[in-house]
Amino acid sequence: MKIRFLICSLFIISVCEVKAQENFSISADLKTESTNNIDFNATNVAVFLQKKIGGKSKIANTLEYSGLKVNYEALPYNFHTKPEQFNQMQNNFEYLCEISEKTKFKVSIIPTANFQNQLDFSDITVMGNLSISQKLNSKTNLTIGAGRTTIFGTPKITPNIALDYKMNEKINFKIGFPDSKISYSNNERNQFSLTNIFNGNFYHLDRNINMDYNAEKAVLSQMTSALEYERNVEGSWFLNFKAGYNFNKKYNLSDSSNHIVYDYNTGNGYVLGIGIKYKH
């Protein structure tokens, strides 16, 4: 209990330091992913806070919890190693600075705890990234950076690059890696988006469970292409809907050296999601 309290305190301390914000949002969403053999159901809750400090700097903090449940009923055989519940607590602290009128610098530090059921200090991993954005002209912006991420499952140093182009007041393009997006807004209440995202995660398995193959982590990754719709239903309240498909879906167990010890061979499958957000 003491360990759980201390870790939770680590994640909320930065939220307490940036109270009285100029920007605030809270969101919750549900997502289901179905494959040939296994179904994944995820829930997510996030609180975002942002504040200007001085004329050219800004800090932001996002505190987030996500839970993932795994259903193995479609597996064609009885396999003993079937972890059914995973959890993640994550705190993303960002600092943004205007170096010049056209150049911006951003750094983020992301402590995250990824665990099965029992939370421990050893479950904490520190992620982060660093990027520079350059305004090329009135409609085009280029961002280049790198960070320690889990887009391929386990933590790795990966690049990020994005070219943002605003065609007009209704259409925006973002082409890059790991995220690409085309968005269209026919009025101030509706926004339609076509997205392509490389994404993944990992979870430490409970030590007191006798796992087959000496597995210590569950690792997931995929490339998700989706159509998304966001509706401003009233005032500061927004609803969003998502329908898409996961390509190159991977779900496996790995040992302490990140060697794959078992592959569930999930296959690809569709993804559906719904969420609600309050912005102020």
GUVEXDREN-726174 format. One line per 8 residues: their letters; for each residue x, y, z negated of N, C-alpha, C, CB. Coordinates in steps of 0.05 Angstrom, whole numbers. Last residue first. Glycine has a CB too. Layout:
// GUVEXDREN-726174
a	X:Y:Z:X:Y:Z:X:Y:Z:X:Y:Z; ...
//
This chain:
// GUVEXDREN-726174
hkykigig	-236:473:435:-241:500:424:-217:518:430:-247:499:393; -269:414:454:-247:433:459:-255:460:448:-241:435:489; -284:347:445:-291:374:436:-267:392:439:-302:374:406; -302:291:484:-281:309:474:-294:336:466:-260:314:496; -310:221:497:-322:247:490:-301:265:478:-346:243:470; -311:168:547:-300:184:525:-315:209:520:-272:189:529; -301:105:577:-319:127:572:-308:142:547:-349:118:567; -279:60:629:-276:75:605:-296:97:602:-248:87:603
lvygngtn	-253:0:659:-276:19:655:-272:34:629:-303:3:656; -215:-35:705:-215:-21:680:-238:-1:681:-188:-6:676; -202:-101:735:-214:-74:734:-212:-62:706:-244:-75:742; -139:-135:746:-167:-133:740:-176:-104:738:-172:-147:714; -88:-187:755:-98:-160:756:-127:-159:749:-93:-148:784; -59:-236:709:-70:-227:735:-80:-199:733:-92:-246:744; -36:-259:663:-63:-249:662:-75:-244:690:-64:-223:646; 7:-292:643:-2:-292:671:-31:-283:674:1:-321:683
ydyvihns	32:-293:595:4:-302:595:-7:-303:624:-13:-283:578; 95:-317:581:80:-299:599:52:-310:601:94:-298:627; 145:-318:530:120:-329:541:105:-309:557:102:-340:518; 192:-293:525:191:-321:516:165:-334:524:194:-322:485; 235:-246:552:208:-257:553:209:-286:545:196:-254:581; 277:-209:510:275:-230:530:247:-242:529:296:-252:525; 288:-172:470:270:-165:492:270:-184:515:278:-137:502; 312:-193:427:330:-182:447:314:-174:472:351:-203:455
sdslnykk	272:-215:396:285:-191:386:304:-178:406:300:-198:361; 226:-236:449:241:-240:424:254:-214:416:261:-262:427; 157:-227:473:186:-225:476:200:-229:449:195:-198:488; 100:-243:512:113:-243:486:143:-242:490:104:-267:468; 60:-205:559:78:-227:551:88:-223:522:101:-229:570; 27:-183:612:23:-186:583:40:-210:575:-8:-190:575; 17:-140:667:34:-160:653:28:-159:624:64:-153:658; -9:-124:730:-14:-126:701:3:-148:689:-44:-132:696
nfnygakf	-8:-103:783:16:-114:770:14:-115:740:40:-97:778; -61:-56:773:-44:-72:790:-19:-81:775:-36:-55:816; -126:-45:752:-98:-48:743:-83:-66:762:-98:-60:714; -174:3:773:-162:-24:776:-133:-24:767:-165:-34:805; -232:40:750:-208:36:766:-199:7:766:-186:53:756; -267:93:722:-269:66:734:-245:62:753:-297:64:750; -290:135:670:-267:125:685:-273:97:696:-242:124:668; -316:196:645:-320:169:653:-297:160:672:-348:166:668
nlfwsgev	-328:243:592:-312:233:614:-317:204:619:-282:239:609; -358:302:567:-359:273:570:-342:265:594:-388:263:574; -349:356:521:-343:344:547:-347:313:546:-315:351:557; -366:417:489:-368:387:490:-365:377:518:-394:378:478; -371:471:483:-344:459:481:-344:429:483:-332:468:455; -428:476:521:-409:492:505:-381:480:506:-418:494:477; -443:414:546:-454:437:532:-432:451:516:-477:429:513; -417:381:583:-446:378:578:-458:402:564:-451:353:562
nreyelas	-374:379:631:-379:397:608:-409:397:603:-368:426:615; -349:318:652:-372:336:653:-374:352:627:-398:320:656; -305:283:694:-309:297:668:-331:318:671:-282:311:659; -286:223:722:-305:245:723:-308:257:696:-333:235:735; -239:186:761:-248:196:735:-267:220:740:-224:204:718; -214:127:788:-231:151:794:-243:160:768:-253:145:815; -148:99:787:-175:103:777:-188:128:788:-175:103:747; -97:52:778:-109:72:797:-138:74:790:-105:62:827
tmqslvak	-43:35:739:-72:39:739:-80:60:759:-82:46:712; 2:-15:730:-2:10:744:-32:12:748:14:10:772; 25:-41:666:10:-42:690:12:-15:705:-20:-49:684; 42:-80:607:47:-58:626:30:-63:651:78:-58:634; 58:-102:540:39:-99:562:48:-76:581:10:-93:551; 82:-148:493:88:-126:512:68:-126:535:117:-130:523; 93:-164:426:74:-167:449:78:-143:467:44:-169:439; 150:-191:392:135:-168:404:115:-178:424:154:-148:417
eanydmni	172:-238:375:171:-216:356:155:-192:366:199:-207:350; 172:-309:379:164:-283:390:163:-262:368:137:-286:405; 188:-363:375:202:-342:360:196:-314:371:233:-346:361; 153:-399:400:175:-388:416:191:-366:401:164:-377:442; 95:-382:361:110:-400:378:132:-385:392:91:-414:398; 94:-354:296:89:-351:324:106:-372:339:96:-323:333; 69:-354:237:87:-372:251:81:-372:281:84:-401:240; 68:-293:205:53:-311:222:73:-328:238:34:-296:241
nrdlhyfn	96:-255:178:87:-278:163:70:-298:179:71:-269:139; 106:-213:213:127:-232:207:118:-257:193:148:-218:191; 65:-192:267:68:-196:238:89:-218:233:41:-204:226; 98:-160:323:81:-181:312:86:-184:282:85:-207:327; 96:-95:350:110:-114:333:91:-134:321:126:-99:310; 78:-80:416:70:-82:389:87:-103:374:40:-90:387; 80:-34:472:89:-58:458:80:-57:429:120:-61:460; 57:-11:537:61:-8:508:71:-34:497:35:0:494
gnfintls	45:30:596:49:5:581:53:11:552:74:-9:592; 35:55:663:32:56:634:36:29:621:4:67:627; 31:96:718:46:74:707:45:76:677:76:74:717; -26:118:752:-9:121:728:5:95:722:-26:130:704; -65:158:791:-48:135:793:-26:137:771:-35:131:821; -131:185:802:-106:183:787:-91:157:793:-110:186:757; -175:232:821:-165:207:830:-136:205:819:-165:204:862; -230:267:791:-201:262:794:-195:234:804:-187:267:767
fqnrenns	-275:320:785:-271:293:794:-241:290:799:-287:287:821; -312:360:741:-286:355:753:-283:325:760:-263:364:733; -361:409:727:-354:383:737:-325:382:747:-373:375:759; -369:462:710:-377:440:693:-367:413:701:-407:439:691; -357:499:749:-342:501:723:-349:478:704:-348:527:710; -355:459:810:-364:482:794:-350:480:767:-396:481:790; -325:422:835:-344:436:851:-358:459:837:-366:417:861; -260:404:833:-281:415:816:-300:431:833:-269:432:793
ysiksdpf	-213:352:838:-232:369:852:-254:378:833:-244:355:877; -147:327:838:-171:335:824:-187:354:840:-164:347:797; -101:276:838:-115:294:856:-142:301:843:-119:283:885; -40:254:810:-68:261:806:-78:281:827:-73:273:778; 8:211:779:-1:227:802:-31:231:799:6:212:829; 62:195:735:34:202:739:30:217:765:23:219:716; 116:186:724:98:163:728:69:169:734:100:146:703; 121:217:788:125:192:773:129:199:743:149:176:784
gikfnike	77:252:834:101:247:820:103:219:807:105:267:799; 34:304:849:47:280:860:73:275:846:52:283:891; -24:334:842:0:329:826:11:302:836:-7:327:795; -67:384:868:-51:360:873:-29:358:852:-40:359:902; -133:411:866:-105:411:856:-92:384:861:-104:417:826; -187:451:887:-171:427:891:-143:431:882:-171:419:921; -213:500:877:-227:475:872:-209:450:872:-249:472:892; -182:543:891:-195:544:865:-208:517:857:-215:566:864
nmkydlai	-130:508:927:-149:530:924:-161:528:896:-171:529:946; -83:477:917:-92:484:945:-110:508:945:-105:460:957; -31:476:878:-59:485:876:-67:494:904:-61:508:855; 12:425:862:4:443:883:-25:450:880:10:431:911; 67:398:829:40:408:826:34:429:848:35:420:798; 106:345:826:103:368:843:73:376:841:112:363:872; 147:313:778:120:320:787:121:345:804:100:323:764; 181:262:743:182:284:763:153:289:773:201:276:787
nptikptg	220:229:696:194:239:704:197:263:723:177:247:679; 257:169:681:255:196:692:225:204:695:269:198:719; 269:134:619:257:135:646:256:164:655:228:123:646; 295:90:574:299:117:585:288:117:614:329:125:584; 246:49:540:268:53:558:271:82:566:264:35:584; 210:3:500:223:30:502:247:31:520:231:40:474; 169:-41:541:188:-36:519:200:-9:522:209:-58:518; 130:-21:585:125:-39:563:143:-33:539:130:-68:572
fittrgag	139:19:620:144:-8:630:141:-29:608:171:-10:643; 129:63:588:112:60:612:116:32:625:119:82:633; 149:82:540:141:54:542:124:48:567:125:45:517; 208:124:537:180:119:540:175:89:540:168:132:565; 249:176:532:247:149:522:218:142:520:262:145:494; 259:216:591:251:211:564:253:182:557:223:221:559; 266:273:635:271:245:628:264:241:599:301:237:633; 248:316:691:257:310:664:262:281:660:236:319:644
itlntksn	218:368:728:237:346:727:246:342:698:262:353:746; 168:399:765:177:391:739:195:367:741:152:384:721; 147:454:804:163:429:803:172:424:775:187:430:823; 90:483:834:107:481:810:121:454:810:90:485:784; 56:529:876:71:504:873:90:506:849:88:499:898; 31:577:885:14:553:885:29:528:878:2:550:912; 68:618:885:43:622:871:26:598:868:28:644:884; 129:578:879:114:600:890:87:602:875:109:596:921
lkqsisln	156:549:840:168:553:866:155:576:881:167:528:883; 172:546:775:151:556:793:164:564:819:136:580:780; 196:490:742:203:514:758:180:521:776:229:508:774; 207:459:680:188:465:702:197:491:716:160:468:691; 241:406:649:242:434:658:223:438:681:272:442:666; 239:362:591:233:369:619:236:399:624:204:360:626; 244:305:552:255:332:557:250:339:586:286:334:550; 215:263:502:223:270:529:231:299:530:201:264:549
gmvtidsf	206:204:460:209:232:465:216:237:494:230:245:447; 201:159:402:202:165:431:206:195:435:175:156:445; 220:117:352:219:145:360:222:148:390:241:161:345; 182:70:316:200:75:337:197:104:345:195:56:362; 165:28:262:167:56:272:189:57:293:173:76:249; 165:-20:238:148:-18:261:150:10:274:119:-23:253; 194:-18:192:208:-29:216:191:-27:241:215:-58:211; 157:-2:154:176:17:165:190:8:190:196:24:144
dlqnqfna	93:-33:171:118:-32:157:136:-11:169:132:-60:157; 28:-60:170:45:-37:177:69:-37:159:29:-11:174; -2:-115:197:12:-106:173:32:-85:181:27:-130:159; -22:-126:248:-41:-121:226:-27:-108:202:-54:-146:217; 16:-105:290:-6:-123:294:-28:-118:273:3:-152:293; 40:-39:312:40:-63:295:15:-80:300:41:-55:265; 77:17:320:62:-3:336:63:-29:320:74:-6:364; 84:83:308:83:57:294:65:38:309:74:61:264
tpiisvkf	125:136:331:102:118:336:105:92:320:98:112:366; 146:202:342:147:178:325:122:162:328:152:186:295; 165:240:390:142:224:386:148:199:368:131:214:413; 180:304:411:189:282:394:164:266:385:205:294:369; 194:342:470:175:329:452:188:307:437:151:318:468; 205:403:503:217:380:490:195:368:471:243:387:474; 209:444:561:193:430:541:207:406:530:166:422:554; 215:507:593:229:484:581:211:471:560:256:493:568
ktkesiec	204:542:654:196:534:628:210:508:619:165:529:627; 210:596:698:222:572:688:213:567:659:253:573:689; 192:646:715:186:623:732:196:596:720:199:627:759; 208:682:676:181:684:687:173:659:703:179:709:704; 246:639:632:243:663:649:214:663:659:263:663:673; 235:604:592:263:614:595:263:639:612:280:592:608; 187:592:548:190:605:574:218:617:575:169:628:578; 179:530:516:192:556:516:194:567:544:220:555:503
lyefnnqm	148:485:472:149:496:499:160:524:498:121:495:513; 149:426:436:158:454:436:161:463:465:184:457:420; 108:377:405:119:389:429:127:418:424:99:388:452; 97:315:376:103:343:370:118:355:394:120:346:344; 55:264:368:70:277:390:73:307:383:56:273:417; 48:206:334:47:235:330:66:248:351:56:243:301; 9:147:326:29:162:341:26:192:336:27:157:371; -4:80:314:-7:108:303:16:124:315:-5:108:271
qnfqepkt	-37:23:338:-16:43:342:-23:69:329:-11:47:372; -49:-48:336:-54:-21:327:-30:-3:333:-60:-20:297; -84:-108:357:-60:-91:356:-68:-62:349:-44:-92:383; -108:-173:353:-112:-145:345:-85:-131:344:-126:-143:318; -96:-226:366:-121:-214:375:-125:-185:370:-144:-229:363; -48:-271:389:-53:-247:373:-77:-232:384:-27:-229:372; -42:-332:398:-62:-314:409:-67:-290:390:-89:-330:413; -11:-388:404:-3:-360:400:-22:-342:413:26:-356:410
hfnyplae	-34:-437:419:-35:-429:391:-28:-399:387:-15:-446:376; -81:-449:470:-54:-441:464:-53:-428:436:-43:-420:486; -118:-489:508:-116:-480:481:-87:-474:474:-127:-501:461; -136:-465:574:-125:-485:556:-123:-472:528:-98:-495:565; -153:-424:606:-162:-451:614:-151:-472:595:-153:-456:641; -181:-365:576:-157:-382:581:-165:-411:586:-138:-380:557; -226:-337:562:-225:-347:590:-200:-363:596:-226:-323:609; -218:-320:510:-238:-341:515:-236:-353:543:-266:-331:511
ynvklgsy	-186:-282:487:-173:-303:502:-193:-325:511:-151:-316:486; -185:-214:479:-203:-237:480:-192:-258:499:-232:-228:490; -159:-165:437:-153:-183:460:-171:-208:457:-123:-191:461; -161:-96:421:-170:-123:415:-168:-140:441:-200:-123:405; -127:-41:397:-130:-59:420:-138:-86:411:-104:-60:437; -130:27:378:-133:-1:370:-139:-18:395:-155:-5:349; -97:87:362:-109:70:381:-109:41:371:-95:72:409; -92:154:341:-94:126:333:-107:110:355:-109:123:306
eltnaiks	-53:214:338:-69:195:353:-69:167:341:-60:193:382; -40:282:341:-41:259:323:-61:239:335:-48:267:294; -3:329:372:-25:310:377:-21:286:359:-26:301:407; 16:396:374:18:371:360:-7:354:365:21:375:329; 57:449:397:33:434:399:37:407:385:25:429:429; 81:516:405:84:490:393:57:476:395:94:491:364; 113:564:446:88:551:438:95:524:426:68:548:461; 141:627:466:143:600:457:116:590:446:164:598:434
kggikkql	140:681:478:147:662:499:148:633:491:173:670:511; 127:713:434:115:719:460:120:698:481:126:745:469; 113:673:375:127:694:390:114:698:417:156:686:393; 81:618:383:100:629:364:117:649:379:117:606:350; 15:591:390:37:608:401:54:617:378:26:632:417; -7:525:380:-4:552:370:19:566:383:1:552:339; -52:469:376:-32:485:391:-31:513:380:-39:485:421; -72:401:368:-70:428:357:-48:443:371:-65:428:326
fvavntan	-115:345:374:-95:362:387:-96:390:375:-98:363:417; -127:280:357:-132:307:349:-108:324:359:-134:310:317; -159:220:380:-136:238:381:-145:266:372:-124:239:408; -172:151:385:-180:176:373:-156:194:372:-193:172:345; -193:94:421:-173:114:417:-185:139:405:-158:121:443; -196:24:435:-209:48:424:-187:68:418:-226:41:399; -201:-29:484:-185:-9:469:-203:14:459:-163:1:487; -198:-95:501:-217:-74:494:-202:-54:475:-243:-85:480
fdinntse	-185:-143:551:-173:-124:532:-194:-102:527:-146:-112:543; -188:-212:567:-201:-186:567:-188:-169:545:-232:-188:563; -157:-261:610:-158:-247:584:-172:-220:588:-130:-243:572; -157:-283:661:-156:-300:638:-162:-287:612:-130:-313:637; -165:-243:700:-174:-270:706:-176:-287:680:-155:-283:725; -186:-185:662:-169:-199:681:-179:-227:685:-140:-199:671; -212:-122:644:-218:-150:648:-199:-162:669:-247:-154:657; -214:-73:596:-199:-82:619:-203:-113:621:-168:-76:616
tkldasis	-247:-16:570:-246:-45:573:-232:-53:598:-275:-57:573; -248:36:522:-238:26:548:-238:-5:548:-210:37:555; -269:96:492:-270:67:493:-262:58:521:-298:56:486; -248:155:455:-256:141:480:-255:110:476:-238:149:503; -248:221:430:-251:192:425:-259:178:450:-271:187:402; -217:282:408:-228:264:429:-230:235:419:-212:266:455; -210:350:395:-212:324:384:-227:306:404:-227:324:356; -171:410:398:-189:391:410:-189:365:395:-183:386:440
fneqakve	-151:478:398:-157:454:383:-176:436:399:-170:461:355; -113:537:392:-125:517:409:-128:491:394:-109:512:435; -93:565:350:-107:580:371:-121:562:390:-88:598:386; -97:540:282:-89:540:309:-105:559:327:-90:512:320; -88:529:226:-97:555:236:-89:559:265:-85:578:218; -29:487:220:-58:493:217:-63:521:226:-66:489:187; 20:461:224:11:478:246:-19:483:245:18:465:273; 31:429:181:48:453:185:38:471:207:76:443:191
cvsiifls	-3:387:184:-8:406:163:8:431:167:0:393:136; 20:360:226:-6:371:230:-11:393:209:-28:350:229; 67:341:204:69:362:224:42:375:230:81:351:250; 46:301:170:59:324:159:61:347:179:87:317:149; 24:255:190:6:278:187:20:303:178:-16:271:167; 65:216:192:51:224:217:34:249:214:34:201:226; 81:210:140:101:219:160:87:229:185:119:196:167; 35:190:116:44:217:109:64:228:129:56:218:81
cilfrikm	36:138:136:14:156:144:22:185:139:-12:149:130; 81:120:108:82:122:137:60:140:148:80:94:150; 63:122:55:86:138:63:87:141:93:111:125:53; 20:85:57:15:113:50:38:131:59:11:116:20; 46:37:70:26:47:88:21:77:83:0:32:85; 78:32:24:91:35:50:71:47:70:101:8:60; 39:25:-16:57:48:-17:70:53:10:78:45:-38; 17:-24:0:0:0:0:17:25:0:-19:0:-24
//
